[in-house]
Amino acid sequence: MLTHIHEEPIGQTTYSFGESFGLLKDKTILMLFLGIVFVVGVDVGLNTTVPKFLMERCGILLEKAGLGISLYFVARTIGTFVGAILLVKLSGKKFFIVSMCVAIPALIVMLLLSNLWGILAMVFLLGFAVANVFSIIFSAALRQKPDRANEISGLLIMGVAGGAVIPLIMGITSDSLGQTSGMAVLLVALAYLLVSSFKMKE
C-alpha cells in the first residue's frame, strides 16, 4: 500500500491454432508433450485396471479389489507432498530420473506377484513414484520457450488425451492376451518417460 510498484507493459502476441501446433516441430516440446500423454495414460491406466488385475491375480471380489485404487490415490497424495519439499532442493531432472527408476521395477515386480499385500505395496510405490512427473514435465516445457507459455500450456493440456488412448490400448491387449499383458503396456509408457528424463534439460 505504501510502495509504488512500476511494471513494464508486456507485449501481447496472438498466435493462430496452426502456429501453436507448430511448436511440436521443436523436438524437446514434442518429447515433453508425449511425456504428458504417457504419464496421464499411466495414471488413468492404473486406476482402471488395478481392480481387475487384483481380481484376476488374487481371486478377490470387486469390493476388496477397489481398495487398490484408494491406496494408489493415497500414495499419490503423499508423493505430491514429499515432492513439493524435495523439489525445493533437487532438480526436476534428477527427481524425474529417480521416480522412473522406482516406478519401472515396481511395475515389473507387481506383474510377477500373486500375493495381495505384495501387489498393493507395488501399487503404492507406483503412485508415489509418478505423483510429481506431470508437474515436472509441464514446468520443463514452459522453461523451454517462456515467451510462448500460453500456447505450450494449451498443447500440454491436450496431452491429457493420453488418459483415453493408453487405457484403450490396454483394454484391447487385455481382451486378446489377458489382464497381465494389458498392464504390461504401461511398461512401454514408463520406459519412454525414463528415456525422456535423461534427455530433459536441468
Secondary structure as the mmCIF struct_conf table of DSSP 4:
data_model
#
loop_
_struct_conf.conf_type_id
_struct_conf.id
_struct_conf.beg_label_comp_id
_struct_conf.beg_label_asym_id
_struct_conf.beg_label_seq_id
_struct_conf.end_label_comp_id
_struct_conf.end_label_asym_id
_struct_conf.end_label_seq_id
BEND BEND1 THR A 3 THR A 3
HELX_LH_PP_P HELX_LH_PP_P1 GLU A 8 GLN A 12
HELX_RH_AL_P HELX_RH_AL_P1 PHE A 17 PHE A 21
HELX_RH_3T_P HELX_RH_3T_P1 GLY A 22 LYS A 25
BEND BEND2 ASP A 26 ASP A 26
HELX_RH_AL_P HELX_RH_AL_P2 LYS A 27 CYS A 58
HELX_RH_AL_P HELX_RH_AL_P3 LEU A 62 ALA A 65
TURN_TY1_P TURN_TY1_P1 GLY A 66 GLY A 66
HELX_RH_AL_P HELX_RH_AL_P4 LEU A 67 LEU A 86
TURN_TY1_P TURN_TY1_P2 LEU A 87 LYS A 89
BEND BEND3 LEU A 90 LEU A 90
HELX_RH_AL_P HELX_RH_AL_P5 GLY A 92 LEU A 112
HELX_RH_AL_P HELX_RH_AL_P6 LEU A 116 VAL A 130
TURN_TY1_P TURN_TY1_P3 ALA A 131 ASN A 132
HELX_RH_AL_P HELX_RH_AL_P7 VAL A 133 GLN A 144
HELX_RH_3T_P HELX_RH_3T_P2 PRO A 146 ARG A 148
HELX_RH_AL_P HELX_RH_AL_P8 ALA A 149 MET A 158
HELX_RH_3T_P HELX_RH_3T_P3 GLY A 159 ALA A 161
HELX_RH_AL_P HELX_RH_AL_P9 GLY A 162 LEU A 177
HELX_RH_AL_P HELX_RH_AL_P10 GLN A 179 LYS A 199
BEND BEND4 MET A 200 MET A 200
#
